[in-house]
Amino acid sequence: MSTIENTTAREIADFEARTGWSWSDAVDEAATIQRENRIFGNRSSGFGGRKSTRANRKSYAQRFFEATGWTLEAAREMAWDLQRERRIFGRVA
């Protein structure tokens, strides 16, 4: 399939008819999967491609920091603070 800019209305209609997905839902799902693969790695790659030892793997905390720039402790504290504020003041937005 061609890129979004080059995709015609007919190609989109054919895609939606074949798959049952709307074009925007498919794009959103592809972006979600790409983001998850970037953060957590491609889960299917562990069955034959890459051979890594347990010592070479990064911990969840390391991958989380690389993806977000936050330590797990800082993220937890922020979540607790937000939860406390919502409990006291309610949702603002």
N, CA, C and O atoms as a Tinker XYZ file with bonds, in Angstrom:
   372  protein
     1  N      0.856000   -1.173000    0.000000    73     2
     2  CA     0.000000    0.000000    0.000000    64     1     3
     3  C      0.890000    1.219000    0.000000    63     2     4     5
     4  O      1.954000    1.198000    0.619000    81     3
     5  N      0.496000    2.269000   -0.665000    73     3     6
     6  CA     1.293000    3.482000   -0.750000    64     5     7
     7  C      1.135000    4.317000    0.521000    63     6     8     9
     8  O      0.314000    4.012000    1.385000    81     7
     9  N      1.935000    5.367000    0.612000    73     7    10
    10  CA     1.885000    6.215000    1.796000    64     9    11
    11  C      0.563000    6.952000    1.869000    63    10    12    13
    12  O     -0.204000    6.974000    0.906000    81    11
    13  N      0.305000    7.549000    3.012000    73    11    14
    14  CA    -0.964000    8.239000    3.232000    64    13    15
    15  C     -1.167000    9.350000    2.209000    63    14    16    17
    16  O     -2.268000    9.524000    1.688000    81    15
    17  N     -0.108000   10.101000    1.921000    73    15    18
    18  CA    -0.234000   11.211000    0.973000    64    17    19
    19  C     -0.604000   10.719000   -0.421000    63    18    20    21
    20  O     -1.327000   11.406000   -1.142000    81    19
    21  N     -0.121000    9.543000   -0.813000    73    19    22
    22  CA    -0.343000    9.035000   -2.154000    64    21    23
    23  C     -1.534000    8.083000   -2.245000    63    22    24    25
    24  O     -1.835000    7.581000   -3.328000    81    23
    25  N     -2.202000    7.831000   -1.155000    73    23    26
    26  CA    -3.319000    6.895000   -1.147000    64    25    27
    27  C     -4.565000    7.579000   -1.688000    63    26    28    29
    28  O     -4.947000    8.655000   -1.228000    81    27
    29  N     -5.179000    6.956000   -2.646000    73    27    30
    30  CA    -6.370000    7.527000   -3.240000    64    29    31
    31  C     -7.604000    7.097000   -2.459000    63    30    32    33
    32  O     -7.551000    6.168000   -1.653000    81    31
    33  N     -8.692000    7.771000   -2.704000    73    31    34
    34  CA    -9.949000    7.443000   -2.036000    64    33    35
    35  C    -10.382000    6.024000   -2.402000    63    34    36    37
    36  O    -10.957000    5.317000   -1.574000    81    35
    37  N    -10.109000    5.609000   -3.631000    73    35    38
    38  CA   -10.476000    4.257000   -4.049000    64    37    39
    39  C     -9.679000    3.196000   -3.300000    63    38    40    41
    40  O    -10.234000    2.179000   -2.883000    81    39
    41  N     -8.350000    3.434000   -3.125000    73    39    42
    42  CA    -7.522000    2.494000   -2.369000    64    41    43
    43  C     -7.990000    2.391000   -0.920000    63    42    44    45
    44  O     -8.012000    1.307000   -0.338000    81    43
    45  N     -8.359000    3.528000   -0.352000    73    43    46
    46  CA    -8.866000    3.522000    1.016000    64    45    47
    47  C    -10.172000    2.749000    1.101000    63    46    48    49
    48  O    -10.359000    1.944000    2.014000    81    47
    49  N    -11.061000    2.983000    0.172000    73    47    50
    50  CA   -12.340000    2.265000    0.162000    64    49    51
    51  C    -12.118000    0.765000   -0.021000    63    50    52    53
    52  O    -12.780000   -0.039000    0.634000    81    51
    53  N    -11.191000    0.376000   -0.907000    73    51    54
    54  CA   -10.875000   -1.047000   -1.096000    64    53    55
    55  C    -10.319000   -1.651000    0.189000    63    54    56    57
    56  O    -10.694000   -2.758000    0.575000    81    55
    57  N     -9.425000   -0.920000    0.847000    73    55    58
    58  CA    -8.852000   -1.402000    2.100000    64    57    59
    59  C     -9.937000   -1.611000    3.141000    63    58    60    61
    60  O     -9.968000   -2.647000    3.806000    81    59
    61  N    -10.825000   -0.638000    3.291000    73    59    62
    62  CA   -11.888000   -0.743000    4.291000    64    61    63
    63  C    -12.850000   -1.883000    3.970000    63    62    64    65
    64  O    -13.338000   -2.561000    4.875000    81    63
    65  N    -13.120000   -2.093000    2.694000    73    63    66
    66  CA   -14.017000   -3.193000    2.303000    64    65    67
    67  C    -13.368000   -4.554000    2.557000    63    66    68    69
    68  O    -14.039000   -5.481000    3.011000    81    67
    69  N    -12.067000   -4.683000    2.268000    73    67    70
    70  CA   -11.370000   -5.957000    2.461000    64    69    71
    71  C    -11.173000   -6.311000    3.927000    63    70    72    73
    72  O    -11.327000   -7.469000    4.318000    81    71
    73  N    -10.831000   -5.308000    4.744000    73    71    74
    74  CA   -10.429000   -5.597000    6.117000    64    73    75
    75  C    -11.523000   -5.375000    7.143000    63    74    76    77
    76  O    -11.496000   -5.981000    8.214000    81    75
    77  N    -12.483000   -4.519000    6.838000    73    75    78
    78  CA   -13.494000   -4.169000    7.826000    64    77    79
    79  C    -13.026000   -3.084000    8.792000    63    78    80    81
    80  O    -13.758000   -2.702000    9.705000    81    79
    81  N    -11.809000   -2.591000    8.590000    73    79    82
    82  CA   -11.260000   -1.519000    9.419000    64    81    83
    83  C    -11.453000   -0.191000    8.702000    63    82    84    85
    84  O    -11.410000   -0.133000    7.474000    81    83
    85  N    -11.666000    0.877000    9.468000    73    83    86
    86  CA   -11.623000    2.194000    8.847000    64    85    87
    87  C    -10.154000    2.568000    8.677000    63    86    88    89
    88  O     -9.296000    2.075000    9.409000    81    87
    89  N     -9.870000    3.427000    7.728000    73    87    90
    90  CA    -8.490000    3.812000    7.456000    64    89    91
    91  C     -7.861000    4.456000    8.686000    63    90    92    93
    92  O     -6.727000    4.133000    9.041000    81    91
    93  N     -8.584000    5.361000    9.339000    73    91    94
    94  CA    -8.022000    6.055000   10.501000    64    93    95
    95  C     -7.772000    5.091000   11.657000    63    94    96    97
    96  O     -6.777000    5.236000   12.367000    81    95
    97  N     -8.663000    4.099000   11.864000    73    95    98
    98  CA    -8.440000    3.105000   12.917000    64    97    99
    99  C     -7.198000    2.272000   12.625000    63    98   100   101
   100  O     -6.439000    1.951000   13.539000    81    99
   101  N     -6.985000    1.921000   11.368000    73    99   102
   102  CA    -5.808000    1.137000   10.999000    64   101   103
   103  C     -4.525000    1.935000   11.223000    63   102   104   105
   104  O     -3.528000    1.391000   11.699000    81   103
   105  N     -4.548000    3.214000   10.883000    73   103   106
   106  CA    -3.379000    4.066000   11.099000    64   105   107
   107  C     -3.110000    4.207000   12.595000    63   106   108   109
   108  O     -1.960000    4.125000   13.026000    81   107
   109  N     -4.160000    4.419000   13.389000    73   107   110
   110  CA    -3.988000    4.522000   14.840000    64   109   111
   111  C     -3.426000    3.236000   15.428000    63   110   112   113
   112  O     -2.535000    3.281000   16.277000    81   111
   113  N     -3.936000    2.089000   14.986000    73   111   114
   114  CA    -3.452000    0.803000   15.490000    64   113   115
   115  C     -1.992000    0.573000   15.102000    63   114   116   117
   116  O     -1.205000    0.081000   15.910000    81   115
   117  N     -1.635000    0.926000   13.881000    73   115   118
   118  CA    -0.250000    0.772000   13.441000    64   117   119
   119  C      0.685000    1.650000   14.278000    63   118   120   121
   120  O      1.778000    1.224000   14.648000    81   119
   121  N      0.249000    2.871000   14.569000    73   119   122
   122  CA     1.061000    3.766000   15.403000    64   121   123
   123  C      1.198000    3.218000   16.818000    63   122   124   125
   124  O      2.274000    3.298000   17.409000    81   123
   125  N      0.128000    2.665000   17.365000    73   123   126
   126  CA     0.178000    2.081000   18.710000    64   125   127
   127  C      1.136000    0.905000   18.754000    63   126   128   129
   128  O      1.948000    0.802000   19.673000    81   127
   129  N      1.053000    0.022000   17.777000    73   127   130
   130  CA     1.940000   -1.139000   17.741000    64   129   131
   131  C      3.390000   -0.703000   17.569000    63   130   132   133
   132  O      4.289000   -1.256000   18.203000    81   131
   133  N      3.614000    0.282000   16.717000    73   131   134
   134  CA     4.977000    0.776000   16.510000    64   133   135
   135  C      5.536000    1.360000   17.805000    63   134   136   137
   136  O      6.697000    1.122000   18.141000    81   135
   137  N      4.716000    2.125000   18.537000    73   135   138
   138  CA     5.152000    2.695000   19.805000    64   137   139
   139  C      5.441000    1.597000   20.828000    63   138   140   141
   140  O      6.452000    1.656000   21.528000    81   139
   141  N      4.559000    0.591000   20.922000    73   139   142
   142  CA     4.783000   -0.512000   21.855000    64   141   143
   143  C      6.044000   -1.294000   21.499000    63   142   144   145
   144  O      6.795000   -1.693000   22.389000    81   143
   145  N      6.280000   -1.512000   20.229000    73   143   146
   146  CA     7.501000   -2.213000   19.811000    64   145   147
   147  C      8.741000   -1.408000   20.158000    63   146   148   149
   148  O      9.767000   -1.972000   20.537000    81   147
   149  N      8.647000   -0.089000   20.030000    73   147   150
   150  CA     9.786000    0.749000   20.365000    64   149   151
   151  C     10.068000    0.701000   21.873000    63   150   152   153
   152  O     11.228000    0.680000   22.284000    81   151
   153  N      9.015000    0.684000   22.694000    73   151   154
   154  CA     9.191000    0.685000   24.143000    64   153   155
   155  C      9.508000   -0.703000   24.667000    63   154   156   157
   156  O     10.451000   -0.873000   25.440000    81   155
   157  N      8.735000   -1.697000   24.258000    73   155   158
   158  CA     8.841000   -3.030000   24.832000    64   157   159
   159  C      9.583000   -4.026000   23.947000    63   158   160   161
   160  O      9.871000   -5.140000   24.383000    81   159
   161  N      9.889000   -3.651000   22.736000    73   159   162
   162  CA    10.527000   -4.567000   21.802000    64   161   163
   163  C      9.485000   -5.366000   21.047000    63   162   164   165
   164  O      8.341000   -5.491000   21.483000    81   163
   165  N      9.892000   -5.902000   19.915000    73   163   166
   166  CA     8.976000   -6.701000   19.113000    64   165   167
   167  C      8.857000   -8.075000   19.752000    63   166   168   169
   168  O      9.818000   -8.843000   19.760000    81   167
   169  N      7.695000   -8.384000   20.280000    73   167   170
   170  CA     7.516000   -9.622000   21.035000    64   169   171
   171  C      7.725000  -10.866000   20.184000    63   170   172   173
   172  O      8.092000  -11.916000   20.712000    81   171
   173  N      7.501000  -10.772000   18.897000    73   171   174
   174  CA     7.666000  -11.951000   18.047000    64   173   175
   175  C      9.129000  -12.207000   17.695000    63   174   176   177
   176  O      9.462000  -13.274000   17.181000    81   175
   177  N     10.003000  -11.241000   17.965000    73   175   178
   178  CA    11.410000  -11.418000   17.580000    64   177   179
   179  C     12.142000  -12.404000   18.482000    63   178   180   181
   180  O     13.244000  -12.829000   18.135000    81   179
   181  N     11.584000  -12.779000   19.604000    73   179   182
   182  CA    12.247000  -13.681000   20.516000    64   181   183
   183  C     12.196000  -15.133000   20.081000    63   182   184   185
   184  O     12.799000  -15.983000   20.736000    81   183
   185  N     11.499000  -15.445000   19.003000    73   183   186
   186  CA    11.314000  -16.833000   18.588000    64   185   187
   187  C     12.205000  -17.235000   17.427000    63   186   188   189
   188  O     11.780000  -18.007000   16.567000    81   187
   189  N     13.406000  -16.740000   17.383000    73   187   190
   190  CA    14.266000  -17.256000   16.343000    64   189   191
   191  C     15.252000  -16.280000   15.788000    63   190   192   193
   192  O     16.277000  -16.697000   15.249000    81   191
   193  N     14.996000  -15.000000   15.890000    73   191   194
   194  CA    15.926000  -14.060000   15.317000    64   193   195
   195  C     17.084000  -13.768000   16.244000    63   194   196   197
   196  O     18.111000  -14.445000   16.202000    81   195
   197  N     16.928000  -12.824000   17.029000    73   195   198
   198  CA    17.959000  -12.311000   17.908000    64   197   199
   199  C     18.254000  -13.293000   19.047000    63   198   200   201
   200  O     17.345000  -13.893000   19.620000    81   199
   201  N     19.519000  -13.440000   19.354000    73   199   202
   202  CA    19.912000  -14.282000   20.481000    64   201   203
   203  C     20.616000  -13.395000   21.485000    63   202   204   205
   204  O     21.780000  -13.039000   21.302000    81   203
   205  N     19.914000  -13.039000   22.542000    73   203   206
   206  CA    20.535000  -12.197000   23.552000    64   205   207
   207  C     20.549000  -12.935000   24.876000    63   206   208   209
   208  O     19.662000  -13.732000   25.182000    81   207
   209  N     21.559000  -12.654000   25.634000    73   207   210
   210  CA    21.635000  -13.273000   26.948000    64   209   211
   211  C     20.888000  -12.399000   27.937000    63   210   212   213
   212  O     20.650000  -11.216000   27.694000    81   211
   213  N     20.532000  -12.995000   29.036000    73   211   214
   214  CA    19.799000  -12.260000   30.057000    64   213   215
   215  C     20.620000  -11.065000   30.560000    63   214   216   217
   216  O     20.054000  -10.022000   30.891000    81   215
   217  N     21.933000  -11.209000   30.618000    73   215   218
   218  CA    22.792000  -10.126000   31.092000    64   217   219
   219  C     22.788000   -8.935000   30.145000    63   218   220   221
   220  O     22.969000   -7.802000   30.591000    81   219
   221  N     22.588000   -9.157000   28.857000    73   219   222
   222  CA    22.595000   -8.075000   27.876000    64   221   223
   223  C     21.260000   -7.353000   27.787000    63   222   224   225
   224  O     21.196000   -6.269000   27.207000    81   223
   225  N     20.206000   -7.907000   28.334000    73   223   226
   226  CA    18.889000   -7.278000   28.252000    64   225   227
   227  C     18.785000   -6.130000   29.231000    63   226   228   229
   228  O     19.340000   -6.181000   30.329000    81   227
   229  N     18.074000   -5.099000   28.829000    73   227   230
   230  CA    17.850000   -3.956000   29.703000    64   229   231
   231  C     16.638000   -4.229000   30.579000    63   230   232   233
   232  O     15.686000   -4.886000   30.157000    81   231
   233  N     16.683000   -3.729000   31.779000    73   231   234
   234  CA    15.555000   -3.906000   32.681000    64   233   235
   235  C     14.404000   -3.008000   32.231000    63   234   236   237
   236  O     14.583000   -2.104000   31.414000    81   235
   237  N     13.240000   -3.273000   32.771000    73   235   238
   238  CA    12.078000   -2.448000   32.445000    64   237   239
   239  C     12.341000   -1.008000   32.856000    63   238   240   241
   240  O     11.989000   -0.080000   32.127000    81   239
   241  N     12.959000   -0.812000   34.021000    73   239   242
   242  CA    13.253000    0.540000   34.497000    64   241   243
   243  C     14.177000    1.272000   33.536000    63   242   244   245
   244  O     13.991000    2.464000   33.291000    81   243
   245  N     15.173000    0.577000   32.988000    73   243   246
   246  CA    16.079000    1.205000   32.026000    64   245   247
   247  C     15.353000    1.572000   30.740000    63   246   248   249
   248  O     15.531000    2.673000   30.218000    81   247
   249  N     14.535000    0.654000   30.224000    73   247   250
   250  CA    13.792000    0.943000   28.989000    64   249   251
   251  C     12.785000    2.062000   29.208000    63   250   252   253
   252  O     12.598000    2.904000   28.330000    81   251
   253  N     12.130000    2.080000   30.377000    73   251   254
   254  CA    11.167000    3.126000   30.696000    64   253   255
   255  C     11.862000    4.482000   30.721000    63   254   256   257
   256  O     11.343000    5.456000   30.175000    81   255
   257  N     13.030000    4.551000   31.351000    73   255   258
   258  CA    13.779000    5.806000   31.415000    64   257   259
   259  C     14.189000    6.263000   30.019000    63   258   260   261
   260  O     14.073000    7.447000   29.700000    81   259
   261  N     14.662000    5.350000   29.191000    73   259   262
   262  CA    15.074000    5.709000   27.829000    64   261   263
   263  C     13.899000    6.205000   26.997000    63   262   264   265
   264  O     14.049000    7.119000   26.187000    81   263
   265  N     12.736000    5.606000   27.195000    73   263   266
   266  CA    11.571000    5.986000   26.393000    64   265   267
   267  C     10.932000    7.280000   26.873000    63   266   268   269
   268  O     10.413000    8.048000   26.062000    81   267
   269  N     10.961000    7.538000   28.187000    73   267   270
   270  CA    10.220000    8.678000   28.729000    64   269   271
   271  C     11.090000    9.766000   29.316000    63   270   272   273
   272  O     10.674000   10.922000   29.385000    81   271
   273  N     12.312000    9.410000   29.749000    73   271   274
   274  CA    13.143000   10.377000   30.448000    64   273   275
   275  C     12.810000   10.455000   31.932000    63   274   276   277
   276  O     13.377000   11.278000   32.651000    81   275
   277  N     11.900000    9.609000   32.397000    73   275   278
   278  CA    11.487000    9.584000   33.802000    64   277   279
   279  C     11.996000    8.302000   34.440000    63   278   280   281
   280  O     12.047000    7.253000   33.798000    81   279
   281  N     12.373000    8.397000   35.712000    73   279   282
   282  CA    12.644000    7.178000   36.455000    64   281   283
   283  C     11.300000    6.609000   36.892000    63   282   284   285
   284  O     10.303000    7.329000   36.928000    81   283
   285  N     11.269000    5.330000   37.222000    73   283   286
   286  CA    10.018000    4.731000   37.683000    64   285   287
   287  C      9.535000    5.403000   38.965000    63   286   288   289
   288  O      8.337000    5.627000   39.135000    81   287
   289  N     10.462000    5.725000   39.865000    73   287   290
   290  CA    10.088000    6.359000   41.124000    64   289   291
   291  C      9.444000    7.724000   40.889000    63   290   292   293
   292  O      8.436000    8.059000   41.510000    81   291
   293  N     10.036000    8.508000   39.988000    73   291   294
   294  CA     9.490000    9.826000   39.682000    64   293   295
   295  C      8.106000    9.701000   39.039000    63   294   296   297
   296  O      7.207000   10.481000   39.354000    81   295
   297  N      7.932000    8.739000   38.153000    73   295   298
   298  CA     6.636000    8.538000   37.506000    64   297   299
   299  C      5.584000    8.106000   38.526000    63   298   300   301
   300  O      4.443000    8.567000   38.483000    81   299
   301  N      5.971000    7.221000   39.441000    73   299   302
   302  CA     5.024000    6.795000   40.490000    64   301   303
   303  C      4.630000    7.961000   41.377000    63   302   304   305
   304  O      3.450000    8.139000   41.681000    81   303
   305  N      5.605000    8.756000   41.797000    73   303   306
   306  CA     5.297000    9.911000   42.632000    64   305   307
   307  C      4.362000   10.878000   41.920000    63   306   308   309
   308  O      3.426000   11.398000   42.527000    81   307
   309  N      4.611000   11.125000   40.630000    73   307   310
   310  CA     3.743000   12.013000   39.868000    64   309   311
   311  C      2.333000   11.440000   39.779000    63   310   312   313
   312  O      1.353000   12.172000   39.921000    81   311
   313  N      2.229000   10.145000   39.547000    73   311   314
   314  CA     0.915000    9.507000   39.474000    64   313   315
   315  C      0.190000    9.614000   40.805000    63   314   316   317
   316  O     -1.010000    9.888000   40.842000    81   315
   317  N      0.917000    9.398000   41.903000    73   315   318
   318  CA     0.292000    9.513000   43.223000    64   317   319
   319  C     -0.152000   10.943000   43.495000    63   318   320   321
   320  O     -1.239000   11.164000   44.029000    81   319
   321  N      0.685000   11.923000   43.130000    73   319   322
   322  CA     0.315000   13.323000   43.319000    64   321   323
   323  C     -0.923000   13.684000   42.507000    63   322   324   325
   324  O     -1.827000   14.347000   43.014000    81   323
   325  N     -0.968000   13.253000   41.257000    73   323   326
   326  CA    -2.134000   13.536000   40.411000    64   325   327
   327  C     -3.386000   12.865000   40.958000    63   326   328   329
   328  O     -4.466000   13.455000   40.961000    81   327
   329  N     -3.232000   11.631000   41.420000    73   327   330
   330  CA    -4.370000   10.916000   41.990000    64   329   331
   331  C     -4.880000   11.639000   43.241000    63   330   332   333
   332  O     -6.088000   11.773000   43.436000    81   331
   333  N     -3.964000   12.099000   44.076000    73   331   334
   334  CA    -4.338000   12.828000   45.283000    64   333   335
   335  C     -5.059000   14.127000   44.915000    63   334   336   337
   336  O     -6.097000   14.445000   45.495000    81   335
   337  N     -4.509000   14.882000   43.948000    73   335   338
   338  CA    -5.135000   16.134000   43.528000    64   337   339
   339  C     -6.521000   15.899000   42.950000    63   338   340   341
   340  O     -7.441000   16.673000   43.214000    81   339
   341  N     -6.683000   14.835000   42.159000    73   339   342
   342  CA    -8.003000   14.533000   41.601000    64   341   343
   343  C     -8.996000   14.166000   42.700000    63   342   344   345
   344  O    -10.175000   14.511000   42.631000    81   343
   345  N     -8.498000   13.461000   43.713000    73   343   346
   346  CA    -9.372000   13.076000   44.816000    64   345   347
   347  C     -9.823000   14.320000   45.584000    63   346   348   349
   348  O    -10.976000   14.399000   46.007000    81   347
   349  N     -8.922000   15.292000   45.767000    73   347   350
   350  CA    -9.236000   16.487000   46.538000    64   349   351
   351  C    -10.017000   17.499000   45.698000    63   350   352   353
   352  O    -11.046000   18.008000   46.142000    81   351
   353  N     -9.533000   17.793000   44.488000    73   351   354
   354  CA   -10.095000   18.874000   43.688000    64   353   355
   355  C    -11.000000   18.414000   42.551000    63   354   356   357
   356  O    -11.695000   19.236000   41.953000    81   355
   357  N    -11.006000   17.124000   42.239000    73   355   358
   358  CA   -11.763000   16.617000   41.100000    64   357   359
   359  C    -10.977000   16.792000   39.826000    63   358   360   361
   360  O     -9.898000   17.385000   39.817000    81   359
   361  N    -11.523000   16.274000   38.758000    73   359   362
   362  CA   -10.846000   16.380000   37.463000    64   361   363
   363  C    -11.020000   17.794000   36.915000    63   362   364   365
   364  O    -12.116000   18.354000   36.918000    81   363
   365  N     -9.916000   18.347000   36.450000    73   363   366
   366  CA    -9.939000   19.698000   35.904000    64   365   367
   367  C    -10.270000   19.666000   34.426000    63   366   368   369
   368  O    -11.083000   20.455000   33.944000    81   367
   369  N     -9.636000   18.749000   33.710000    73   367   370
   370  CA    -9.851000   18.715000   32.260000    64   369   371
   371  C    -10.456000   17.408000   31.847000    63   370   372
   372  O    -10.710000   17.193000   30.661000    81   371
